[in-house]
């Protein structure tokens, strides 16, 4: 049973999903359902299997790193120079937010 929908998926979860899809596909190939339902279910399971394969092939860092370059460009080099200067004087951390108003 799924405990929390907020938890990030792990590679183990994706492999388990792939195994469940494969088992369901195996069951559907051995039975015949009326009105072509088994055929449609097999098509959907094949798509789910392909999606699980794609998710297993994509490294997690690729998903996390998509926004990093945009934020870096948005802040500019001055921001990072300021942070480096604070590290050198052991002030550490992020600069405080300026109160406007």
Secondary structure, 3 states (H helix, E strand, C coil): CCCCCCCCCCHHHHHHHHHHHHHHHHHHHHCCCHHHHHHHHHHHHHHHHHHHHHHHHCCHHHHHCCCHHHHHHHHHHHHHHHHHHHHHCCCCCCCCCCCCC
